[in-house]
């Protein structure tokens, strides 16, 4: 292999176009190599080789913009810095023969690197207030380091090693973390993935939150956290590692295509802290043996609240548009609206100002439903099959629909004032 080292002077660079011809291999790692202050173009039809000891910062020149085109490839085992540039040539960000992984650094302000090709492997660093956009992809990254104010809006990004957060970063496209370990820089005050405007973060079996203490997924309008088909994830891992999924705006989504669980004695409470609305969708499985808190949200996937589980409905109206089965505990302090079937074999407590309502059916199959003082129930159909309807804690209201209590028990205390039907 012939190695051509291009030592281009400033006068040639100002001609605005340089080429690595087909069949040629060139290194541009000369310390004095810089692109001009005006727009420049590099055509790579051969191979640009940036070896493990090579550091190239020739694109990082003031506000100059450079465009890299061609039919060749960039092989990087060293370091390349981009600033206000466009890359339309694939980058192999590792050189196996040298056993060296490369590093791509994105610096500057705003969307400072357009990627319309594929960057494979190695490390990508997006510095403060910098961004990566374009129609290209980041594939099999060993490391992704995101600093405060950074953004990712390439077509897709995949991390199979570690993603490190130093501050808050916007995710505006697909970020696959199903095989990644999340890490919050211990020196940083925050470590947030701000998911919005079409951004999707995928998590699954091998997503690790072990070093993500105080890290957060922030759901905004148009943002999505997805558990992919064939993947399983315990949402209780967030609280177990002092991390969370939280709502920053209404209009976010948790999409369960695989299996989402909450383990026994674990909790998933980030959606229950306010009345912002998140939608839980999916064609997969959703179950909890721990604690799930919701407030003002919409659930469009079947949900199973298991024996040791607690479903907490806080303020606002949380709507279930799919079947719910519960052998654990449901505590209602806000409004639980069921539009399909709620089958209860456990305990349901409706507290003061709480309401169990909706166009669906409640089947109390050997369970215990308690209406506390000031509670109300207004479902389309309530069937008490061997269960107990308890209004021994003060005045409560049942209105609308059909109440079938022929197969169960009513329980009232001597001091109970009344139940209003």
C-alpha positions, 0 to 999 in steps of 0.5 A: 500500500502506498501512503501519500501524505498531503502537505497542502499549503494555504494558497492551494486550500483557498482554491476550495477543493482538494482530492484523494483519488481512487486507489490512493491512501492519504494522511492529513495529520500534518500539524500545519494542515488547516482548511481555509477560513472560507468554505472548503471541499475535500473529495475522498474517492480513495482512503483517508487514513488517520492512524492511532497517533494522528490528530487532525483538527484542520476542520476546526478553523473559526467559522469556516465550513468544510464539506467532505464528499466522495466514494471512498472511506475515512479510516480513523484510529486517531482523532478528528475534530469537526466544526461547522462541517458536513461529512458525506463519506463513511467513517470507519472509526476503528483500525483493527490492524492497529488495534486502535479505536478512533475518536470523532469530536464535534465542537462549535455552536449549534448543529455543527456536524451534518452526517449524511453517511455512516460512522461506525465504531469508536468514540464520538464526543459532542461538546457543549452546545454542539450538535450532530444532524443529517440523514446518516447513522452512528453504528456500534459506537463503543462510547458516546459522550454528550456534554451540556447543551449538545444534541443528536438528530442524525437518522439513527445512533446506536451505542454498544458500549457506554454513553456518558452524560455531562449535563443535559442533551437533546435527543431528536432522533433514534438512539438505541441503548439496548446494549449500552451502559448509561453513565452520568459524569460524577463531576456533572451536576446533571445527566439528562437525556431530553427526549423530544420532537421525534426523539426515540430512546430504545432500552432493553435486556442489556441496558445498564443503569448501574452508574446512572445515579441522578440521571434522568430521561426527560419526556417532552412532546413528541419524545418516546422511550421504547422497549423494542420487540423481543426486549425485556426491561424492568422499569424499577431499575430506574429508582433502584439506581436513583435514576428516573423517567420524568415528564417535562411536557405533555405529549411524550410516549412510553412504547412497549413492544417487548415486555415491561415489568416493575419488580417486587418492592421496586417502584416506577413513580416518575409519571405520577408527580404531576398532571402532565400527560404521557401515553403508554402504548404498545403491543407487548406485555406490561405488568407490575409486582412493585409500585406504579404511580400515574397522574393524568396519563393514558394507558393503551396497553393491557396492564397486570397489577400482580399480587404484590403490586400497587397501582397509585392513581394520583391527581388528574384523570388517568385513562385506561383504554385496554383491559386491566387485571389486578390481584394487588392494590389499587389506590385512587386519589385522582380519577381512574377512567376505565374504558375496557374491563377492570378485573379485580381480585385484590383491593381497590381503595377510592379515597376522598375526591377520588373517582372510578369512572369510565365507559368500561366494566368493573368486575369485582371477582372476589376482591374488595372495593372500598369507597372512602368518605367523599369518594365516587364511582360512576362506571358503565357496569359494576359486577360484584362477583363474590366480592365486597363493596365496602362503604363503611368509611363515610358518605360516598356516591355511586352514579350512572351505569349498572350496579350488580351486587347480587353475587357479592356483599355490601358492607356498611358500618353502624356509624356510616351516614349514607351511600348515595346511588 
